[in-house]
Amino acid sequence: MSTTLAHRGLPAGVGRFDLLRLFEQVARPGFGLSSTAVALVRHYVLKTMDGDYLSDRICAVWTQACRFAEALGLTPRSINSAERELERAGFIVRNAGINGERAGDRQGGIVVWAAGINLAPLVERFAEMQAKAEMLELQTRAIQQCRAEIRQLGLRIREACDDDLRERAATILPDGRTARITNIDRLIAIRDALSAMLAAIESAPDPEPRALKTSDAPEENCAPNIQNQNSPRRCTAPVREPLDCGAACKIGSDSYSVQN
């Protein structure tokens, strides 16, 4: 690469710190970059000037790796490893001079040439990183919604009071939590499996009610007259018919005659 590699500049109204914030937002989740690589890009940007991001300018730094290592509390080997990582990912161009020497020249605040770390690829990928950030935001929302749906399914399964259903759900989601699952495809698979299992249980026909036992005996025999043992028993004399007054008097008279 030429030491005069220029770029087309950032969009209107976008500054270097806007670029840096966007990069830090997508670097790890969107491109899998290490924390050391992200910290190194921050240090690069801090070493540049606002004018370096205008169209047809050179945006570069030529600080030695050992100086970066000292500033970040790392070893020069770690810095070299992070620079190779950024180069493979297509965010920087390393174009050091002879024997790896880094140098450059800035005149009137404008970089004329530089042999070191060129940030032109980072500037050029602003629109791509912006699209990546929007995609990650949509993915985050989808993950949150899927987790919420899985929680609702888990609640319905617990309310079903079915031990077999709970055991089957535990095989799909062993610990019952999704906080550590960040893969949207895996979350969707868990949600669909729980939903299908619950739907199959809920759609199953209810078992037939048991037939009531019946008898052909007459209804009056169904209610036997059982006396309550606690009820008091009353003894009553048999009812006698009253005697005729005339007959009674005659009997009394005859008896008197016999005795006389």
Residue pairs with C-beta under 8 A, 6 or more apart in sequence:
1 93
1 95
1 118
2 95
3 95
3 104
3 113
3 114
3 115
4 58
4 112
4 113
5 58
5 60
5 93
5 95
5 118
5 120
6 56
6 57
6 58
6 120
7 55
7 56
7 57
7 58
7 59
7 119
7 120
7 123
7 124
8 55
8 56
8 123
8 124
9 53
9 54
9 55
9 56
9 57
9 123
10 16
10 18
10 19
10 53
10 123
10 126
11 126
11 127
14 126
15 50
15 53
16 45
16 48
16 50
16 52
16 53
17 45
19 45
19 53
19 122
19 123
19 126
20 41
20 42
20 45
22 126
22 129
22 130
22 133
23 38
23 41
23 91
23 122
23 129
24 38
24 41
24 42
25 129
25 133
25 136
26 129
26 132
26 133
26 136
27 33
27 37
27 38
27 41
28 34
28 35
28 38
29 136
30 129
30 132
30 133
30 135
30 136
31 89
31 132
33 85
33 86
33 89
34 82
34 85
36 72
36 74
36 78
36 79
36 81
36 82
37 82
37 85
37 86
37 89
39 72
40 68
40 72
40 79
40 82
40 83
40 86
41 86
41 91
41 92
41 122
43 68
43 71
43 72
44 61
44 92
44 117
44 119
45 119
47 61
47 63
48 59
48 60
48 61
48 119
49 109
51 57
51 109
51 110
52 58
52 59
52 60
52 111
52 119
53 59
53 123
57 110
57 111
58 110
58 111
58 112
58 113
58 114
58 118
58 120
59 111
59 118
59 119
59 120
59 122
59 123
60 104
60 111
60 114
60 116
60 117
60 118
60 119
60 120
61 104
61 114
61 116
61 117
61 119
62 102
62 103
62 104
62 114
62 115
62 116
62 117
63 102
63 116
64 102
65 76
65 79
65 80
65 83
66 76
66 79
68 74
68 79
69 75
69 76
69 78
69 79
72 79
83 92
83 94
83 117
86 92
87 93
87 94
90 121
90 125
91 119
91 121
91 122
91 125
92 117
92 118
92 119
92 121
92 122
93 117
93 118
93 120
93 121
94 116
94 117
94 118
95 115
95 116
95 118
96 102
96 115
96 116
97 103
97 115
101 115
102 115
102 116
102 117
103 114
103 115
103 116
104 111
104 112
104 113
104 114
104 115
104 116
105 111
105 112
105 113
105 114
106 112
139 184
142 184
143 182
143 184
143 187
146 178
146 184
146 187
146 188
146 191
147 178
147 179
147 187
149 191
150 173
150 178
150 187
150 190
150 191
150 194
151 178
153 191
153 194
153 195
153 198
154 169
154 173
154 176
154 194
156 198
157 165
157 166
157 169
157 194
157 198
158 166
160 198
160 201
162 201
165 197
165 198
165 201
168 197
169 176
169 194
169 197
170 176
172 190
172 193
172 194
172 197
173 190
173 194
178 187
178 190
181 187
181 190
215 222
